[in-house]
Amino acid sequence: MSDPIHTTVRPDLHISRLQNHMLFTPAKGLTPLFDAVYLGLETMKSARNKRKALLVITGGEDNHSRYSFWDIKGFVKEQDVQIFVIGIVNSGGELDPGRDGRAIIEDLAQISGGRAFFPDSVDELEDICNKIAIELRNQYVLGYHPTNEAKDGKWRKIRLKINTPKGLPNFSVHGKSGYYAETLDIKP
């Protein structure tokens, strides 16, 4: 890769510094988005907290990754990390030119149980980051026993649905789109 990927893991990063960095850093070079997501997920494996979230800020374009979208999509399914994506738009309101960036961003976020945001300006970043923080603090863990008990390692789709009680506002639910079933450990 001609443009190296690096991670910034700083719990003390203030939103104003992030906004300034985004405002004054010109976009240049090649974009290895899928490699960056892979590196972020690999880095999260050594995180100390049980609940993990990855924030990706991108234009949605990938033009220089070793990994394909399908590679990353499969890898995301295997991880226990929520991906929150901020898709940066240009002045015309479209994602930067590339391979259907908005759909890719939404797909990666949805698979992981995270969310995608598409601000109209950098001034919305603080509000988006606050929404992500509130969402992370207001999550529940649900468990269930599948009716398909086969230990075949196949992908199982799940769907979460809320029946809102009368008189309450509509709620929204976000969750992973599925999981891989356990496999039998058969030793020869």
N, C-alpha and C positions, 0 to 999 in steps of 0.2 A: 504494500500500500504506500502510496506517495504521501498521503496525509495521515499521520499517526492518530490513533484514537487515545484519548485519555479520560479518566474519570475524575470528577470532583466530588469527593465525599467530605463535606464540611457541615457539621451540624450547626455551626454558628453563622452560616450564610444568611445574610439579611436580604429581604425582597428588594430593597432599594439598590443594593449592590448588584443583584441579578438583573434588575431592570437596566441599570447603567451599562452593565456588561453587554446586554443584548442590544441596546441602542447604539453603542459605539464600537462594536466589533463587526467589521464588514464580513459579509458572506463571501467566501472564496474557496477555491480548491475543489476537490472531489468529496462526495458525501457517502461514506460507508455506514449508512443508517443501520442495516441489519447486523453488521459486525459490532457496532456500538451497543445495540440491544443485547447481543450475545455476551459481550464483555460485562455489561451492567448486571446481567443475570448471573454470570459466573462470580462476579464480585459479591453479590448478595448471598451466595452460598456460605460465606464466612461471616456474615452479619450475626451479631449477638442476639438481637431481638427475634422472638418467635414469629411475629407478624412482620412481613417485609413488603416494601413498596419501592418501586423504581419510577423516578420522574424523568421523562424524556422530552426534551424541547427540540422540535425539528420542523423542517419545511415539508417533510413527508417524502422527499425524494431520496432514492438510493441509486447511485451510479458507480459505486466502486467497492462493493462488498464481496468477500470470499463466499459468504453464505447467501443463499437465496431466500426469498420470502417464505417459501414452503419449509426450508430448513428451520428458520426462526420460528415459524408458526408451530411446528412440531416441538421445538425446544421450549417454547413458552408454555405449552400444554403440560410439559413434564415438571415445571417449576411451581413452587408455592410462593409466588411473588405477584403482587398486583402491579400492573403497569398503568401509570397515569401519564398521558401524553398531552403536551401543549403543541398544537399545530400552528406554526407562525404563518400568517397570510401576507401576501404582498399588497400594495396599495390598491390594486384592482379587485381585491377581495377573493382572489383565487389562490390556491396553494401554488407554490413554485412549480414550474413546468416539470413534468416527470410522469412516472407510471402511476396514475390514479392514487396520489399520495393520501388524500383524505380517507379513502376506503381502507388503505393499508393501516393507517393510524387507528381508525376505529376498530378494525379487526383485531389488531394486537391488544388493544385495551380491553375489548369485549371478552376475548378468550381468557384473559388473566383475571377477569373480575374487576378491572379498573375502569377508567373513563377517559374519554378524549375531549379536549376543549379546543376551540378555535376562536381565539380573541380577535377583535377587530383592530386593537392597538395594544401597545406595550403597557399602557395605563391599566389594562384589565388584569395584568399578571398577579397583582397583590390579591385581588378578589378571587381569582382562580386558585391560587395557593391556599387561601383561607378555606375555600370550599373543599379542597382536597384534604386539608388538615381536619376539618369538621367531619368529613366522611370517614376518615381513618379512625377518629375517636368514637364514632357512633356506629360501629359494626358489630354484628353478631355472628357467632359460629353456629351453623346448623349441621346436624348429622342425620343420617338415615341409613336404613338397611336396604340394599338393593334387592329387587326381586330376582334379578339375574345374578346368581351366585357363582357362575363359572369363573374360574381363576385362569383366564386365558390371556391376560395382558392387553386386551383390546380397549379402544377408546369408547367410553360410555358418555353419551350426551345427557345433560340434565337441564331442567327448566325450572326456574323459580317463579312462583306466582303469589301475589298477595290478594287476599279478599279483604278489602278495606271495609271496616264497620261503618254503618250508616252514621252520618253526622260528622265524620272525620274527613279531613282533606285527603286527596289521593296521595299514596306513598309510592315511591319507586324502589325497585330492588335491583341490585347489581350483584352478580356472582360469576364464578367461573362457568364456562359453557359445558364442562364435562370433566372427566378424570380417566386415568388409565386403571383398569382393573388389576388386582393383584395377580401374580403368577405363581404357579406351583414351583417350589424349589425341589426339583427331582435330582437327586445325586446318584450317579452310576455306581 
